[in-house]
Amino acid sequence: MSRIALVTLVVDDYDEAIRFYTDALGFRLVEDAPRPHGSRWVVVRPGEGQDGTGLLLARAVDDAQRARIGDQTGGRVGFFLHTDDFARDHARMLSAGVTFLEAPRHEPYGSVAVFQDLYGNRWDLLQPATTA
């Protein structure tokens, strides 16, 4: 069986990114290890288990990488955070200062609202519709 284990997210600063993803979004810091030349291997994951896809927070090291911070998907929603309780997580994220770009809406596929991370990358907070 294959699965995507990590997705790289280019960030400006390791510590501010860790704070945002752990404090505002409720992710867990699962690894923060020093690497050569002052870089770090920083992995955060949502949820309780170790099986879900994680984010590798990679600090930009040159102008080309810095130009991609906050616009890694050309302005499209590029990340999808599933929840089992949309109202709870939406309220918690709002109280933590997360910027939502729209009011929650209910679609055939579930409850959803677009938010942005601290750099401007667009995310969907999504509670998928249940199938009976």
Residue frames as a rotation matrix with the C-alpha (Angstrom) as fourth column:
MET 1
0.579 0.815 0.000 0.00
0.815 -0.579 0.000 0.00
0.000 0.000 -1.000 0.00
SER 2
-0.570 -0.724 0.388 1.27
0.722 -0.667 -0.185 3.47
0.392 0.175 0.903 -0.87
ARG 3
0.621 0.722 -0.306 0.35
0.784 -0.578 0.228 6.74
-0.013 -0.381 -0.924 0.78
ILE 4
0.154 -0.534 0.831 1.54
0.160 -0.817 -0.555 10.33
0.975 0.219 -0.041 0.85
ALA 5
0.093 -0.219 -0.971 3.39
0.963 0.269 0.032 10.72
0.254 -0.938 0.236 4.15
LEU 6
-0.149 -0.244 -0.958 4.44
0.563 -0.818 0.121 14.38
-0.813 -0.521 0.259 3.98
VAL 7
0.544 0.213 0.811 3.74
0.770 -0.511 -0.382 17.50
0.333 0.833 -0.442 1.96
THR 8
-0.504 -0.803 -0.318 6.30
0.860 -0.501 -0.100 20.30
-0.079 -0.324 0.943 2.03
LEU 9
0.751 0.640 0.165 5.07
0.636 -0.767 0.080 23.75
0.178 0.045 -0.983 2.95
VAL 10
-0.305 -0.889 0.341 7.58
0.734 -0.448 -0.510 26.56
0.606 0.095 0.790 2.42
VAL 11
0.743 0.521 -0.420 7.58
0.662 -0.480 0.576 28.93
0.098 -0.706 -0.702 5.40
ASP 12
0.545 -0.504 0.670 9.37
-0.165 -0.848 -0.504 32.10
0.822 0.165 -0.545 6.42
ASP 13
-0.355 -0.604 0.714 10.24
-0.832 -0.145 -0.536 31.07
0.427 -0.784 -0.450 9.97
TYR 14
-0.592 0.080 -0.802 10.16
0.154 0.988 -0.015 27.67
0.791 -0.132 -0.597 11.67
ASP 15
-0.899 0.151 -0.411 8.99
0.426 0.080 -0.901 28.86
-0.103 -0.985 -0.136 15.08
GLU 16
-0.608 0.739 -0.291 6.18
-0.645 -0.673 -0.362 31.13
-0.464 -0.033 0.885 13.88
ALA 17
-0.289 0.493 -0.820 4.95
-0.706 0.469 0.531 28.35
0.647 0.733 0.212 11.59
ILE 18
-0.727 0.003 -0.686 5.04
0.363 0.851 -0.381 25.82
0.582 -0.526 -0.620 14.44
ARG 19
-0.889 0.401 -0.222 3.06
0.032 -0.429 -0.903 28.21
-0.457 -0.809 0.368 16.66
PHE 20
-0.423 0.771 -0.476 0.42
-0.902 -0.411 0.135 28.78
-0.092 0.486 0.869 13.99
TYR 21
-0.245 0.338 -0.908 -0.08
-0.493 0.763 0.418 25.14
0.835 0.550 -0.021 13.08
THR 22
-0.682 -0.009 -0.731 -0.07
0.511 0.710 -0.485 23.89
0.524 -0.704 -0.480 16.67
ASP 23
-0.854 0.326 -0.405 -1.84
0.216 -0.487 -0.847 26.74
-0.473 -0.810 0.345 18.47
ALA 24
-0.499 0.683 -0.534 -4.27
-0.750 -0.649 -0.129 28.06
-0.435 0.336 0.836 15.85
LEU 25
-0.067 0.477 -0.877 -4.98
-0.842 0.444 0.306 24.87
0.535 0.759 0.372 13.91
GLY 26
0.526 0.324 0.786 -4.47
-0.790 0.528 0.311 22.33
-0.314 -0.785 0.534 16.68
PHE 27
0.619 -0.404 -0.673 -1.84
-0.256 0.706 -0.660 20.25
0.742 0.581 0.333 14.89
ARG 28
0.902 -0.426 0.076 0.76
0.095 0.367 0.925 18.24
-0.422 -0.827 0.371 16.81
LEU 29
0.355 -0.888 -0.294 4.47
-0.922 -0.281 -0.264 18.86
0.152 0.365 -0.919 16.50
VAL 30
0.990 0.071 0.122 5.81
-0.089 0.985 0.146 15.37
-0.110 -0.156 0.982 15.80
GLU 31
0.351 -0.932 0.086 9.41
0.926 0.359 0.118 16.19
-0.141 0.038 0.989 14.91
ASP 32
0.963 -0.233 0.132 11.76
-0.203 -0.957 -0.208 19.14
0.175 0.174 -0.969 15.20
ALA 33
0.613 -0.783 0.106 15.31
0.606 0.552 0.572 18.02
-0.507 -0.286 0.813 14.54
PRO 34
0.404 -0.552 -0.730 18.34
-0.493 -0.804 0.334 20.17
-0.771 0.224 -0.597 13.68
ARG 35
0.804 -0.214 0.554 19.89
0.566 0.559 -0.606 19.65
-0.180 0.802 0.570 10.26
PRO 36
-0.229 -0.973 0.024 23.13
0.921 -0.208 0.330 20.91
-0.316 0.098 0.944 8.75
HIS 37
-0.764 -0.266 0.588 23.60
0.518 -0.796 0.313 24.60
0.385 0.544 0.746 7.96
GLY 38
-0.941 0.337 -0.028 20.98
-0.228 -0.695 -0.682 25.81
-0.249 -0.636 0.730 10.44
SER 39
-0.339 0.875 -0.346 17.99
-0.652 0.047 0.757 24.12
0.678 0.482 0.554 8.87
ARG 40
-0.632 0.242 0.736 15.55
-0.583 0.476 -0.658 21.91
-0.510 -0.845 -0.160 10.76
TRP 41
-0.788 0.494 -0.367 13.36
0.080 0.673 0.735 18.92
0.610 0.551 -0.570 9.96
VAL 42
-0.816 0.559 0.148 9.98
-0.396 -0.353 -0.848 20.09
-0.421 -0.751 0.509 11.28
VAL 43
-0.744 0.618 -0.255 6.86
0.161 0.536 0.829 17.94
0.649 0.575 -0.498 10.90
VAL 44
-0.711 0.649 0.270 3.36
-0.556 -0.285 -0.781 18.75
-0.430 -0.705 0.564 12.13
ARG 45
-0.842 0.500 -0.204 0.25
0.235 0.679 0.695 16.60
0.486 0.537 -0.689 11.82
PRO 46
-0.254 0.839 0.482 -3.44
-0.873 -0.413 0.259 17.10
0.416 -0.355 0.837 12.55
GLY 47
0.595 0.681 -0.427 -5.26
-0.447 0.722 0.528 14.58
0.668 -0.123 0.734 14.70
GLU 48
0.650 -0.222 0.727 -4.14
-0.681 0.255 0.687 12.02
-0.338 -0.941 0.015 17.21
GLY 49
0.820 -0.255 0.512 -2.64
0.283 0.959 0.024 9.21
-0.497 0.125 0.859 15.12
GLN 50
-0.109 -0.952 -0.285 0.64
-0.202 -0.259 0.944 8.91
-0.973 0.160 -0.164 13.28
ASP 51
-0.236 0.025 0.971 -0.88
0.699 0.699 0.152 7.66
-0.675 0.715 -0.182 10.03
GLY 52
0.767 0.642 0.001 -2.22
0.469 -0.559 -0.684 10.86
-0.438 0.525 -0.730 8.48
THR 53
0.286 -0.627 0.725 -0.35
0.767 -0.304 -0.566 13.01
0.574 0.718 0.394 6.02
GLY 54
0.343 -0.260 -0.903 1.91
0.728 -0.533 0.430 15.51
-0.593 -0.805 0.007 7.74
LEU 55
0.959 -0.130 0.253 3.32
0.053 -0.792 -0.609 18.87
0.280 0.597 -0.752 6.76
LEU 56
0.101 -0.975 -0.199 7.06
0.989 0.077 0.123 19.29
-0.105 -0.210 0.972 6.47
LEU 57
0.947 0.190 -0.258 7.63
0.198 -0.980 0.004 22.94
-0.252 -0.054 -0.966 7.37
ALA 58
0.165 -0.913 0.374 10.60
0.981 0.191 0.034 23.98
-0.103 0.361 0.927 5.23
ARG 59
0.410 -0.074 -0.909 12.14
0.218 -0.960 0.177 27.41
-0.885 -0.271 -0.378 5.73
ALA 60
0.949 -0.059 0.308 12.79
0.286 -0.241 -0.927 29.26
0.129 0.969 -0.212 2.47
VAL 61
0.342 -0.913 -0.222 16.51
0.617 0.039 0.786 29.64
-0.709 -0.406 0.577 1.84
ASP 62
-0.782 -0.603 0.160 16.67
0.518 -0.485 0.704 31.83
-0.347 0.633 0.692 -1.27
ASP 63
-0.714 0.484 -0.506 14.69
-0.506 -0.856 -0.106 34.44
-0.484 0.180 0.856 -3.20
ALA 64
-0.631 0.486 -0.605 12.98
-0.460 0.394 0.796 31.89
0.625 0.780 -0.025 -5.46
GLN 65
-0.538 0.428 -0.726 11.68
0.669 0.741 -0.059 29.95
0.513 -0.517 -0.685 -2.45
ARG 66
-0.762 0.254 -0.596 10.72
0.344 -0.621 -0.705 33.12
-0.549 -0.742 0.386 -0.55
ALA 67
-0.789 0.469 -0.397 8.65
-0.614 -0.604 0.508 34.19
-0.001 0.644 0.765 -3.58
ARG 68
-0.497 0.595 -0.631 6.54
-0.030 0.716 0.698 31.02
0.867 0.366 -0.338 -3.19
ILE 69
-0.908 0.164 -0.385 5.66
0.411 0.175 -0.895 31.54
-0.080 -0.971 -0.226 0.49
GLY 70
-0.475 0.817 -0.326 1.91
-0.085 -0.411 -0.907 31.91
-0.876 -0.403 0.265 0.77
ASP 71
0.330 0.578 -0.746 1.24
-0.825 -0.208 -0.526 31.21
-0.459 0.789 0.408 -2.90
GLN 72
-0.602 -0.673 0.429 2.33
-0.447 0.730 0.517 27.63
-0.662 0.119 -0.740 -3.39
THR 73
-0.429 0.513 0.743 -0.78
0.676 0.728 -0.113 26.75
-0.600 0.454 -0.659 -5.39
GLY 74
-0.865 -0.019 0.501 -1.26
0.427 -0.553 0.715 29.89
0.264 0.833 0.487 -7.46
GLY 75
-0.780 0.564 0.272 -4.05
-0.618 -0.764 -0.188 31.29
0.102 -0.314 0.944 -5.28
ARG 76
0.033 0.794 -0.607 -6.15
-0.402 0.566 0.720 28.12
0.915 0.220 0.338 -5.34
VAL 77
0.597 0.157 0.787 -7.18
-0.780 0.340 0.525 26.13
-0.185 -0.927 0.326 -2.30
GLY 78
0.035 -0.711 -0.703 -4.30
-0.687 0.494 -0.533 23.74
0.725 0.502 -0.471 -1.97
PHE 79
-0.926 -0.357 -0.122 -4.86
-0.125 0.596 -0.793 22.09
0.356 -0.719 -0.597 1.40
PHE 80
0.051 0.993 -0.107 -7.92
-0.424 0.118 0.898 20.35
0.904 0.000 0.427 2.82
LEU 81
-0.905 -0.317 0.284 -8.34
-0.361 0.222 -0.906 19.94
0.224 -0.922 -0.315 6.57
HIS 82
-0.139 0.873 -0.468 -11.08
0.025 0.475 0.879 17.42
0.990 0.111 -0.088 7.36
THR 83
-0.810 0.008 0.586 -12.95
-0.575 -0.207 -0.792 17.59
0.115 -0.978 0.172 10.65
ASP 84
-0.668 0.639 -0.382 -15.60
0.585 0.768 0.261 15.49
0.460 -0.049 -0.887 12.34
ASP 85
0.215 0.726 -0.654 -17.15
0.917 -0.380 -0.120 18.60
-0.335 -0.574 -0.747 13.94
PHE 86
-0.147 -0.279 0.949 -17.16
0.780 -0.623 -0.062 21.64
0.609 0.731 0.309 11.68
ALA 87
0.677 0.500 0.540 -18.87
0.114 -0.796 0.594 24.04
0.727 -0.341 -0.596 14.11
ARG 88
0.869 -0.390 -0.304 -16.45
0.366 0.093 0.926 23.19
-0.333 -0.916 0.224 16.94
ASP 89
-0.014 -0.978 0.210 -13.31
0.914 0.073 0.400 23.57
-0.406 0.198 0.892 14.86
HIS 90
0.024 0.103 0.994 -14.53
0.679 -0.732 0.060 26.65
0.734 0.674 -0.088 13.00
ALA 91
0.895 0.362 0.260 -15.29
0.050 -0.661 0.749 28.40
0.443 -0.657 -0.610 16.33
ARG 92
0.672 -0.705 -0.227 -11.96
0.496 0.200 0.845 27.33
-0.550 -0.680 0.484 17.85
MET 93
-0.165 -0.761 0.627 -10.02
0.986 -0.108 0.127 28.53
-0.029 0.639 0.768 14.83
LEU 94
0.352 0.362 0.863 -11.85
0.418 -0.886 0.202 31.87
0.838 0.290 -0.463 14.77
SER 95
0.998 0.058 0.004 -11.05
0.020 -0.408 0.913 32.40
0.055 -0.911 -0.408 18.45
ALA 96
0.356 -0.934 0.020 -7.40
0.655 0.265 0.708 31.61
-0.667 -0.239 0.706 17.70
GLY 97
0.111 -0.281 -0.953 -7.31
-0.288 -0.927 0.240 34.39
-0.951 0.247 -0.184 15.08
VAL 98
-0.620 -0.280 0.733 -7.50
0.544 0.519 0.659 32.28
-0.565 0.807 -0.169 11.91
THR 99
-0.497 0.396 -0.772 -8.76
-0.593 -0.805 -0.031 34.33
-0.634 0.442 0.634 8.95
PHE 100
-0.235 0.531 0.814 -11.69
0.640 0.715 -0.282 32.80
-0.731 0.455 -0.508 7.10
LEU 101
-0.955 -0.218 -0.200 -12.25
-0.019 -0.630 0.777 34.14
-0.295 0.746 0.597 3.60
GLU 102
-0.490 0.859 -0.145 -15.93
-0.355 -0.045 0.934 33.21
0.796 0.509 0.328 3.50
ALA 103
-0.079 0.589 0.804 -18.83
-0.981 0.099 -0.169 32.26
-0.179 -0.802 0.570 5.72
PRO 104
-0.766 -0.131 0.629 -19.40
-0.146 0.989 0.028 28.54
-0.626 -0.070 -0.777 6.26
ARG 105
-0.133 0.734 -0.666 -21.50
-0.991 -0.090 0.099 26.96
0.013 0.673 0.739 3.57
HIS 106
-0.139 0.202 0.969 -23.23
-0.291 0.927 -0.235 23.62
-0.946 -0.315 -0.070 3.20
GLU 107
-0.267 -0.078 -0.961 -22.59
-0.963 0.050 0.263 21.78
0.028 0.996 -0.088 -0.03
PRO 108
0.728 0.559 -0.398 -23.69
-0.575 0.813 0.091 18.30
0.374 0.163 0.913 -1.13
TYR 109
0.232 -0.737 -0.635 -20.21
0.184 0.674 -0.715 17.04
0.955 0.049 0.293 -0.21
GLY 110
-0.017 -0.189 -0.982 -20.23
0.971 0.230 -0.061 18.61
0.237 -0.955 0.180 3.28
SER 111
0.939 0.228 -0.256 -19.82
0.309 -0.887 0.344 21.75
-0.149 -0.402 -0.903 5.39
VAL 112
0.080 -0.940 0.331 -16.93
0.992 0.043 -0.116 23.91
0.094 0.337 0.937 4.24
ALA 113
0.974 0.061 -0.216 -15.25
0.067 -0.998 0.020 27.30
-0.215 -0.034 -0.976 4.60
VAL 114
0.424 -0.862 0.278 -12.04
0.604 0.040 -0.796 28.60
0.675 0.506 0.538 3.05
PHE 115
0.930 -0.256 -0.262 -9.42
0.064 -0.592 0.804 29.98
-0.361 -0.765 -0.534 5.42
GLN 116
0.604 -0.797 0.018 -5.85
-0.136 -0.125 -0.983 31.10
0.786 0.591 -0.183 5.01
ASP 117
0.482 -0.548 -0.684 -2.78
0.865 0.420 0.273 30.15
0.138 -0.723 0.677 6.97
LEU 118
0.489 -0.287 -0.824 -0.40
0.407 -0.760 0.506 32.74
-0.772 -0.583 -0.255 8.40
TYR 119
-0.615 -0.780 -0.120 1.29
0.209 -0.308 0.928 33.14
-0.761 0.545 0.352 5.00
GLY 120
-0.249 0.611 -0.751 -1.87
-0.788 -0.579 -0.210 33.34
-0.564 0.539 0.625 2.88
ASN 121
-0.958 -0.014 -0.287 -2.07
-0.180 0.807 0.562 29.77
0.224 0.590 -0.775 1.56
ARG 122
-0.152 0.984 0.092 -5.71
-0.961 -0.169 0.220 28.82
0.232 -0.055 0.971 1.09
TRP 123
-0.998 -0.066 0.016 -7.21
-0.067 0.930 -0.360 25.87
0.009 -0.360 -0.933 2.92
ASP 124
-0.034 0.995 -0.091 -10.65
-0.438 0.067 0.896 24.27
0.898 0.070 0.434 3.12
LEU 125
-0.827 0.088 0.556 -11.95
-0.475 0.419 -0.774 23.37
-0.301 -0.904 -0.305 6.55
LEU 126
-0.293 0.667 -0.685 -14.28
-0.740 0.295 0.604 20.54
0.605 0.684 0.408 5.57
GLN 127
-0.500 0.285 0.818 -16.62
-0.468 0.706 -0.532 18.21
-0.729 -0.648 -0.220 7.36
PRO 128
-0.921 0.128 -0.368 -17.50
-0.291 0.404 0.867 15.66
0.259 0.906 -0.335 4.69
ALA 129
0.039 0.996 0.080 -21.16
-0.977 0.021 0.210 14.74
0.208 -0.086 0.974 4.31
THR 130
-0.579 -0.159 0.800 -22.02
-0.462 0.872 -0.161 11.42
-0.672 -0.463 -0.578 5.81
THR 131
-0.477 0.430 -0.767 -23.36
-0.694 0.350 0.628 8.72
0.539 0.832 0.132 3.58
ALA 132
-0.171 0.525 0.834 -26.15
-0.833 0.375 -0.407 6.59
-0.526 -0.764 0.373 4.91
